[in-house]
Amino acid sequence: MQVNQDDIVALIEAALDANYSDVRAASNRIAKSISSDDLECAKKIKSILRKKGVPLQSSGYIDSLPVDSKSRAPLLEETQWPVTPLVLNQESQNVFQTFLSDVINVDELISHGLSGRLNFLLSGPPGTGKSLVAGHIAAQLNRPLYTVRLDSVISSLLGDTAKNIRQIFDFIPKRNGVLFLDEVDAVAKLRDDRHELGELKRVVNTLIQGLDSLDDHAVVIAATNHSGLLDPAIWRRFPYKIDFSVPDLEMRKELWKHFLFVDGGEESMILMLAKISDGLSGGDIESLSLAVRRKSVLTKSDVNMASVVEATMNSALGNTATPEGGELSTFKKKKIATILYKSYGVAQVDLAKILSTSRQTISGYLRE
């Protein structure tokens, strides 16, 4: 397990200075550096940062984030870098890597007259990895990730909403951070929407002006579940785009490997789960996997594959079923065996492993 000595020194200095932001930044870098060797330790560090953030601030250091003038609520929050790996298809991976390369080499591009907005738009259903992409970009660039808090930005006084947006775009260049506008459709709707008030249209104009005010080094990432609601002028200001869909077969295999089969699993089992989870998001697969592993830990037993399969079959996009604990009924086992055998071509020997029974019993289920 390799930890950069500079990060350790930076962490100690920030702690002695009660510097909340630098403590988090150094801790995030340490968590990232050890995640490939010790994922559980990296997750513990992230968990501590989430729990201890408020006490750190109350100890005397106040991070000077912009705030709403009325409520005094922060308009941004600094978000930890993720330790969960990023699984993308080939097309999305290409856009991701191209964007990172352009950001890293922006000065060279500027010198050749090839500069442009470093704005990245992520669209698609919930649970497909949009926030994860934003976190990985910030981590790869070694920059803090500032996520806009829409509950603070959108004021009951619409004039204040525009002011809040201006504050955010004045703040970001000073910190060399990555600005993440999650659910951007809340403040970037079509300006020709007849149901919206004129003041809301001015909010969109303020957002556009804020994007245009940033220099060539600024990085802005926006995410939306409803891309059709965005004003065309917003689309034009985001030259890099990924439109997420549910993961394909190879991506689902990688997701099951990471979240369920931590210590490795049989390829046939991984492939079977990847097939039956067609239509589910990465977030759905993560939820199912962690739910089953929690039951395994609390019951001090191996992962119940029959329970995983049944819950996956009963899940839909954004609505996962809760895996059962203990032995499944004979009726449920027969149903699972029949579906897996007839619809997915799962071999009888694998069905016996999944349902913790004999091949002879499986043959009987299929004859019936």
C-alpha positions as CSV (number, residue, x, y, z in Angstrom):
1,M,0.0,0.0,0.0
2,Q,1.7,3.2,-1.2
3,V,0.8,6.6,0.2
4,N,2.5,9.7,-1.0
5,Q,4.6,11.2,1.7
6,D,3.7,14.8,0.6
7,D,0.0,13.9,1.3
8,I,0.8,12.8,4.8
9,V,2.7,16.0,5.5
10,A,-0.1,18.1,3.9
11,L,-2.6,16.3,6.1
12,I,-0.7,17.0,9.3
13,E,-0.2,20.7,8.4
14,A,-3.9,21.1,7.6
15,A,-5.0,19.4,10.8
16,L,-2.7,21.7,12.9
17,D,-4.1,24.7,11.1
18,A,-7.7,23.4,11.5
19,N,-8.0,23.9,7.8
20,Y,-11.2,21.9,6.9
21,S,-10.8,22.1,3.1
22,D,-7.1,21.0,3.1
23,V,-7.8,18.2,5.5
24,R,-10.5,16.8,3.2
25,A,-8.4,17.3,0.1
26,A,-5.3,15.5,1.5
27,S,-7.5,12.7,3.0
28,N,-9.2,12.3,-0.4
29,R,-5.8,11.9,-2.1
30,I,-4.7,9.3,0.4
31,A,-8.0,7.4,0.0
32,K,-7.6,7.4,-3.8
33,S,-3.9,6.2,-3.6
34,I,-4.8,3.2,-1.4
35,S,-8.1,2.3,-3.0
36,S,-6.6,-0.1,-5.5
37,D,-4.8,-2.1,-2.7
38,D,-7.2,-1.7,0.2
39,L,-10.7,-0.6,-0.9
40,E,-12.2,-1.1,2.5
41,C,-9.7,1.2,4.2
42,A,-10.3,3.8,1.5
43,K,-14.1,3.5,2.2
44,K,-13.5,4.0,5.9
45,I,-11.6,7.2,5.2
46,K,-14.5,8.5,3.1
47,S,-17.0,7.5,5.8
48,I,-14.9,9.4,8.5
49,L,-14.8,12.5,6.2
50,R,-18.6,12.4,5.8
51,K,-19.2,12.0,9.6
52,K,-16.6,14.5,10.9
53,G,-17.0,17.3,8.4
54,V,-19.3,19.4,10.5
55,P,-17.3,19.1,13.8
56,L,-14.2,20.1,11.8
57,Q,-15.9,23.3,10.7
58,S,-17.2,24.0,14.2
59,S,-13.8,23.6,15.7
60,G,-12.9,27.1,14.4
61,Y,-12.2,26.9,10.7
62,I,-14.9,28.2,8.4
63,D,-14.6,27.4,4.7
64,S,-15.4,30.6,2.8
65,L,-18.0,29.1,0.5
66,P,-20.6,31.4,-1.1
67,V,-23.9,31.6,0.8
68,D,-27.5,32.6,0.2
69,S,-27.9,36.2,1.4
70,K,-31.1,35.4,3.3
71,S,-30.7,31.9,4.7
72,R,-26.9,32.0,4.9
73,A,-26.9,28.4,3.7
74,P,-23.9,27.4,1.6
75,L,-24.5,27.4,-2.2
76,L,-21.8,24.8,-2.8
77,E,-20.4,21.8,-0.9
78,E,-17.0,20.2,-1.5
79,T,-17.6,16.6,-2.4
80,Q,-15.2,13.8,-1.8
81,W,-13.6,12.0,-4.7
82,P,-15.1,8.5,-5.2
83,V,-13.3,5.2,-4.5
84,T,-15.9,3.2,-6.6
85,P,-14.4,2.4,-10.0
86,L,-15.8,3.9,-13.1
87,V,-17.3,1.5,-15.6
88,L,-18.1,3.0,-19.1
89,N,-18.7,1.6,-22.5
90,Q,-16.1,2.2,-25.2
91,E,-17.8,5.2,-26.7
92,S,-18.3,6.9,-23.3
93,Q,-14.7,6.0,-22.3
94,N,-13.4,7.7,-25.4
95,V,-15.3,11.0,-24.6
96,F,-14.1,10.8,-21.0
97,Q,-10.4,10.3,-21.9
98,T,-10.6,13.0,-24.6
99,F,-12.0,15.5,-22.1
100,L,-9.3,14.8,-19.5
101,S,-6.6,15.1,-22.2
102,D,-8.0,18.4,-23.4
103,V,-8.1,19.8,-19.8
104,I,-4.6,18.6,-18.9
105,N,-3.2,20.1,-22.2
106,V,-5.3,23.2,-22.3
107,D,-2.4,25.6,-22.4
108,E,-0.9,23.9,-25.4
109,L,-4.3,24.0,-27.1
110,I,-4.6,27.7,-26.3
111,S,-1.2,28.4,-27.8
112,H,-2.4,26.9,-31.1
113,G,-5.7,28.8,-31.1
114,L,-7.7,25.7,-30.3
115,S,-9.1,26.6,-26.9
116,G,-12.7,26.0,-26.1
117,R,-15.1,25.6,-23.2
118,L,-14.2,22.8,-20.9
119,N,-17.8,22.0,-20.2
120,F,-19.1,18.4,-19.9
121,L,-22.8,17.5,-20.1
122,L,-23.9,14.1,-18.7
123,S,-27.5,13.0,-19.3
124,G,-29.4,9.8,-18.7
125,P,-31.5,8.0,-16.1
126,P,-30.7,8.0,-12.4
127,G,-28.1,5.4,-11.3
128,T,-26.2,5.3,-14.5
129,G,-23.0,6.9,-13.2
130,K,-23.3,10.7,-13.9
131,S,-22.1,11.8,-10.4
132,L,-19.4,9.2,-10.4
133,V,-18.0,10.5,-13.7
134,A,-17.9,14.0,-12.2
135,G,-16.0,12.7,-9.1
136,H,-13.5,10.8,-11.2
137,I,-12.8,13.8,-13.4
138,A,-12.0,15.9,-10.3
139,A,-9.8,13.1,-8.9
140,Q,-7.9,12.7,-12.2
141,L,-7.3,16.4,-12.3
142,N,-6.4,16.6,-8.6
143,R,-8.9,19.4,-8.2
144,P,-11.6,19.9,-5.5
145,L,-15.1,19.0,-6.6
146,Y,-17.7,21.7,-5.7
147,T,-21.3,20.5,-6.1
148,V,-24.1,23.1,-6.4
149,R,-26.7,22.8,-3.6
150,L,-29.9,23.5,-5.5
151,D,-31.9,23.6,-2.3
152,S,-29.9,26.7,-1.3
153,V,-29.5,28.2,-4.8
154,I,-33.2,28.2,-5.7
155,S,-34.7,30.8,-3.5
156,S,-38.4,31.5,-3.0
157,L,-37.4,35.0,-4.2
158,L,-36.5,34.4,-7.8
159,G,-34.3,37.5,-8.0
160,D,-32.2,35.9,-5.3
161,T,-31.8,32.7,-7.4
162,A,-30.0,34.7,-10.2
163,K,-27.8,36.4,-7.6
164,N,-26.9,33.0,-6.1
165,I,-25.9,31.7,-9.5
166,R,-23.7,34.7,-10.1
167,Q,-22.0,34.1,-6.8
168,I,-21.1,30.6,-7.7
169,F,-19.5,31.6,-11.0
170,D,-17.5,34.4,-9.3
171,F,-16.2,31.8,-6.7
172,I,-15.1,28.9,-8.9
173,P,-12.2,30.5,-10.8
174,K,-10.6,31.5,-7.4
175,R,-10.4,27.9,-6.3
176,N,-9.3,26.1,-9.5
177,G,-12.1,23.6,-8.7
178,V,-14.4,21.5,-10.8
179,L,-18.0,22.9,-10.7
180,F,-20.7,20.2,-10.7
181,L,-24.2,21.3,-11.6
182,D,-26.3,18.2,-10.7
183,E,-29.9,18.2,-11.9
184,V,-29.1,21.3,-14.0
185,D,-32.5,21.2,-15.7
186,A,-33.9,22.8,-12.5
187,V,-32.2,26.1,-13.5
188,A,-31.7,25.6,-17.2
189,K,-35.2,24.9,-18.6
190,L,-36.4,25.9,-22.1
191,R,-37.0,29.6,-22.1
192,D,-40.0,29.2,-24.4
193,D,-41.8,27.1,-21.8
194,R,-45.2,28.8,-21.6
195,H,-45.7,27.5,-18.0
196,E,-42.6,29.3,-16.6
197,L,-42.6,32.8,-15.3
198,G,-40.4,35.5,-16.9
199,E,-38.2,35.6,-13.9
200,L,-37.3,31.9,-14.3
201,K,-36.2,32.7,-17.9
202,R,-33.9,35.3,-16.5
203,V,-32.4,32.7,-14.2
204,V,-31.5,30.7,-17.4
205,N,-29.9,33.8,-18.9
206,T,-27.9,34.3,-15.7
207,L,-26.6,30.7,-15.9
208,I,-25.6,31.2,-19.6
209,Q,-23.8,34.5,-18.7
210,G,-22.0,32.7,-15.9
211,L,-20.8,29.9,-18.2
212,D,-19.6,32.5,-20.7
213,S,-17.8,34.5,-18.1
214,L,-15.4,31.6,-17.2
215,D,-11.9,31.5,-18.8
216,D,-10.5,28.6,-20.9
217,H,-9.2,26.8,-17.8
218,A,-12.5,26.4,-15.9
219,V,-14.1,23.0,-15.8
220,V,-17.8,22.7,-15.5
221,I,-19.8,19.4,-15.4
222,A,-23.5,19.4,-15.6
223,A,-25.9,16.4,-15.1
224,T,-29.5,15.9,-15.9
225,N,-32.1,13.1,-15.9
226,H,-34.3,15.1,-18.3
227,S,-32.2,16.3,-21.2
228,G,-35.2,17.3,-23.2
229,L,-36.0,20.1,-20.8
230,L,-32.7,21.9,-21.3
231,D,-32.6,25.2,-23.3
232,P,-30.8,24.8,-26.6
233,A,-28.4,27.6,-25.6
234,I,-27.3,25.4,-22.7
235,W,-26.6,22.5,-25.0
236,R,-24.4,24.6,-27.2
237,R,-22.2,25.6,-24.2
238,F,-21.3,22.0,-23.4
239,P,-19.1,20.6,-26.3
240,Y,-18.4,17.4,-24.5
241,K,-21.4,15.1,-23.9
242,I,-22.2,11.6,-22.7
243,D,-25.8,10.3,-23.0
244,F,-25.9,7.5,-20.5
245,S,-28.2,4.5,-20.9
246,V,-28.4,1.3,-18.9
247,P,-25.1,-0.7,-19.0
248,D,-24.5,-3.3,-21.7
249,L,-23.6,-6.9,-21.0
250,E,-19.9,-6.4,-20.5
251,M,-20.4,-3.4,-18.2
252,R,-22.9,-5.4,-16.1
253,K,-20.3,-8.2,-15.8
254,E,-17.8,-5.7,-14.4
255,L,-20.3,-4.2,-12.1
256,W,-21.3,-7.6,-10.6
257,K,-17.6,-8.5,-10.3
258,H,-16.9,-5.4,-8.3
259,F,-19.9,-5.1,-6.1
260,L,-20.8,-8.7,-5.4
261,F,-17.9,-11.0,-6.1
262,V,-15.3,-9.0,-4.1
263,D,-12.9,-12.0,-3.8
264,G,-13.6,-13.3,-7.3
265,G,-16.4,-15.4,-8.7
266,E,-17.1,-18.1,-11.2
267,E,-17.3,-16.7,-14.7
268,S,-20.5,-18.6,-15.4
269,M,-22.2,-17.1,-12.3
270,I,-21.1,-13.5,-13.3
271,L,-22.4,-14.0,-16.8
272,M,-25.7,-15.4,-15.6
273,L,-26.3,-12.4,-13.4
274,A,-25.2,-10.0,-16.2
275,K,-27.8,-11.6,-18.5
276,I,-30.7,-11.5,-16.1
277,S,-30.0,-7.9,-15.0
278,D,-30.5,-6.5,-18.5
279,G,-32.4,-3.2,-18.2
280,L,-31.1,-2.4,-14.7
281,S,-28.7,0.5,-14.0
282,G,-25.3,0.4,-12.4
283,G,-26.9,1.9,-9.2
284,D,-29.4,-0.9,-9.2
285,I,-26.8,-3.6,-9.4
286,E,-24.8,-1.9,-6.7
287,S,-27.9,-1.8,-4.4
288,L,-28.7,-5.5,-5.0
289,S,-25.1,-6.6,-4.4
290,L,-24.7,-4.6,-1.2
291,A,-28.0,-5.7,0.2
292,V,-27.1,-9.4,-0.3
293,R,-23.6,-8.9,1.2
294,R,-25.0,-7.2,4.2
295,K,-27.3,-10.1,4.9
296,S,-24.3,-12.4,4.4
297,V,-22.3,-10.5,7.0
298,L,-25.1,-10.3,9.6
299,T,-26.1,-14.0,9.2
300,K,-22.5,-15.1,9.1
301,S,-23.1,-17.2,6.0
302,D,-22.1,-17.3,2.3
303,V,-23.8,-15.1,-0.2
304,N,-27.1,-16.6,-1.1
305,M,-27.0,-16.8,-4.9
306,A,-30.7,-17.9,-5.1
307,S,-31.7,-14.8,-3.2
308,V,-29.6,-12.6,-5.6
309,V,-31.2,-14.2,-8.7
310,E,-34.7,-13.9,-7.4
311,A,-34.3,-10.2,-6.3
312,T,-32.7,-9.4,-9.6
313,M,-35.5,-11.0,-11.6
314,N,-38.1,-9.0,-9.5
315,S,-36.3,-5.7,-9.9
316,A,-36.9,-2.9,-12.4
317,L,-34.9,0.2,-13.4
318,G,-34.7,2.4,-10.3
319,N,-36.8,0.0,-8.2
320,T,-34.8,-2.9,-6.8
321,A,-36.4,-5.7,-4.9
322,T,-35.1,-6.6,-1.4
323,P,-33.3,-10.0,-1.3
324,E,-34.7,-12.6,1.0
325,G,-32.8,-14.2,3.7
326,G,-32.6,-17.9,4.3
327,E,-33.8,-20.8,2.1
328,L,-36.2,-20.1,-0.8
329,S,-39.4,-22.1,-1.0
330,T,-39.6,-25.1,-3.4
331,F,-42.1,-23.2,-5.6
332,K,-39.6,-20.3,-6.0
333,K,-36.7,-22.6,-6.7
334,K,-38.7,-24.3,-9.5
335,K,-39.7,-21.0,-11.0
336,I,-36.1,-19.7,-11.0
337,A,-34.7,-23.0,-12.4
338,T,-37.3,-23.0,-15.2
339,I,-36.6,-19.3,-16.2
340,L,-32.9,-19.6,-16.1
341,Y,-32.8,-22.8,-18.0
342,K,-35.3,-22.0,-20.7
343,S,-34.7,-18.2,-21.1
344,Y,-31.0,-17.9,-20.4
345,G,-29.6,-21.3,-21.2
346,V,-28.0,-21.8,-17.7
347,A,-26.6,-25.3,-17.4
348,Q,-28.2,-27.7,-14.9
349,V,-24.9,-28.0,-13.0
350,D,-24.9,-24.2,-12.4
351,L,-28.6,-24.3,-11.5
352,A,-27.7,-26.8,-8.8
353,K,-25.0,-24.4,-7.4
354,I,-27.3,-21.4,-7.5
355,L,-30.2,-23.1,-5.7
356,S,-28.0,-25.2,-3.4
357,T,-29.5,-28.5,-4.4
358,S,-28.6,-31.6,-6.4
359,R,-28.7,-32.0,-10.2
360,Q,-31.3,-34.7,-9.8
361,T,-33.6,-32.3,-8.0
362,I,-33.0,-29.7,-10.8
363,S,-33.9,-32.3,-13.4
364,G,-37.1,-33.0,-11.5
365,Y,-37.9,-29.3,-11.4
366,L,-37.5,-29.0,-15.2
367,R,-39.5,-32.1,-15.9
368,E,-42.4,-30.7,-14.0
